Amino acid sequence: MKLYIGADHRGYQLKESLKPWLSGLGHEVADMGNTKLDPADDFPDFAFAVADAVAKAVSSTPGVEARGIVICGSGGGVTITANKVKGIRCVLGMNVEDVRHNRAHDDANVLAFAANFTNESDVKAMIKVFLATPFDGGEKYVRRLRKIKERET
């Protein structure tokens, strides 16, 4: 699967530790920044870069599997930012069951993390579930996603 990952200065170390781990699992990882630790950077730059890349990948190539991971201190800023991009359904990873639910029922395609409040072990467990859980595809879930898409246009 193609994975796009981005983080500001608060999430930089976590992002850097996740990249080789994700590659080791067989995923193609694209680092959307920041590429260096810069305490003056701004999370929207990297959240938009990830969200734009995921949206473009899934809209331009039918059947392509692409997802994103965004990280900032609280997780809230990158979640809000990513969700401004048409076609993106970004959720804040709180625990494994929460992530499983959001993939299966809401077809989340970007996962956000709070570097200040989440440890690397828990993040890896949530990412595994995020990547392995398929969208349920049930009628009520499809109907709800259709309503969201209608609002986006």
C-alpha positions in Angstrom: 0.0 0.0 0.0 1.1 3.6 -0.7 1.4 5.5 2.5 1.9 9.3 2.8 3.2 10.5 6.2 3.8 14.0 7.5 4.5 15.7 10.8 5.4 19.0 12.3 8.2 19.5 14.9 6.1 17.9 17.7 5.6 14.7 15.7 8.9 14.7 13.8 10.7 12.0 15.9 7.7 9.7 15.9 7.4 10.1 12.1 11.0 9.3 11.6 10.8 6.1 13.7 7.7 5.0 11.8 9.1 5.3 8.3 11.5 2.4 8.4 9.0 0.2 10.3 6.3 0.8 7.7 8.8 0.1 4.9 9.7 -3.1 6.6 6.1 -4.1 6.6 6.2 -3.8 2.8 4.6 -0.5 2.3 5.7 2.3 0.0 6.2 5.3 2.2 6.3 8.9 1.0 7.5 11.4 3.5 5.6 14.6 3.0 7.6 16.6 5.5 8.9 18.0 7.5 12.2 16.6 6.4 14.1 18.2 9.3 13.3 19.1 12.9 12.2 22.8 12.8 10.6 24.2 15.9 9.2 27.0 13.8 7.3 24.9 11.3 3.5 24.8 11.0 1.4 21.6 11.0 -1.0 22.7 8.2 1.8 22.5 5.7 2.4 18.8 6.3 -1.2 17.8 6.9 -2.3 19.4 3.7 0.6 17.8 1.8 -0.5 14.3 3.1 -4.2 14.9 2.5 -3.7 16.3 -1.0 -1.5 13.3 -1.9 -4.0 10.8 -0.6 -6.9 12.5 -2.3 -5.1 12.7 -5.6 -4.0 9.0 -5.4 -7.4 7.6 -4.7 -9.3 9.9 -7.2 -6.9 9.5 -10.1 -6.4 5.7 -10.0 -9.5 3.5 -9.4 -8.8 0.7 -7.0 -5.5 2.2 -5.7 -4.9 1.7 -2.0 -3.4 4.9 -0.5 -3.7 6.1 3.0 -2.1 8.9 5.1 -0.7 9.4 8.6 -0.4 12.9 10.1 1.2 13.8 13.4 1.3 16.9 15.5 1.4 17.6 19.3 -2.3 17.3 20.0 -3.4 15.5 16.9 -6.3 17.9 16.6 -4.6 20.4 14.4 -3.6 17.9 11.7 -7.1 16.2 11.9 -8.9 19.5 11.3 -6.5 20.5 8.5 -6.6 17.1 6.6 -10.4 17.1 6.7 -10.5 20.4 4.8 -9.4 18.4 1.7 -12.2 17.0 -0.5 -12.4 13.2 -0.2 -10.4 12.9 3.0 -11.8 11.3 6.1 -9.2 11.8 8.8 -9.7 10.5 12.3 -7.6 10.9 15.5 -6.2 7.6 16.6 -7.2 7.1 20.3 -7.0 3.3 20.6 -7.1 0.1 18.5 -10.9 -0.4 18.7 -11.6 3.2 17.8 -9.4 3.0 14.7 -11.0 -0.3 13.7 -14.4 1.2 14.0 -13.5 4.3 12.0 -12.0 2.2 9.2 -14.8 -0.3 9.0 -17.7 2.1 9.4 -16.4 5.5 8.2 -13.8 4.4 5.6 -11.2 6.6 7.2 -8.3 7.2 4.8 -6.0 9.3 7.0 -5.0 8.6 10.6 -3.8 11.3 12.9 -1.8 11.0 16.1 -1.1 13.2 19.1 2.7 12.9 19.6 2.3 14.5 23.1 -0.1 11.9 24.3 0.6 8.7 22.5 3.5 6.3 22.7 5.2 4.6 19.7 4.0 1.1 20.7 0.4 2.1 20.8 0.8 4.1 17.5 2.2 1.0 15.8 -0.7 -1.1 17.0 -3.2 1.4 15.7 -1.5 1.7 12.4 -1.5 -2.1 11.9 -5.3 -2.1 12.5 -5.8 1.0 10.2 -4.0 -0.7 7.4 -5.6 -4.2 7.8 -9.2 -3.3 8.4 -11.4 -3.1 5.3 -14.3 -0.8 4.9 -17.5 -2.7 5.9 -19.4 -1.6 2.8 -22.8 -2.0 4.5 -25.7 -0.1 3.1 -26.0 2.3 6.0 -22.2 3.1 5.9 -22.3 3.7 2.1 -25.3 5.9 2.5 -23.6 8.0 5.2 -20.5 8.4 3.1 -22.6 9.4 0.1 -24.1 12.2 2.2 -20.7 13.5 3.1 -19.5 13.4 -0.5 -22.6 15.3 -1.6 -21.8 18.1 0.9 -18.2 18.3 -0.3 -19.2 19.2 -3.9 
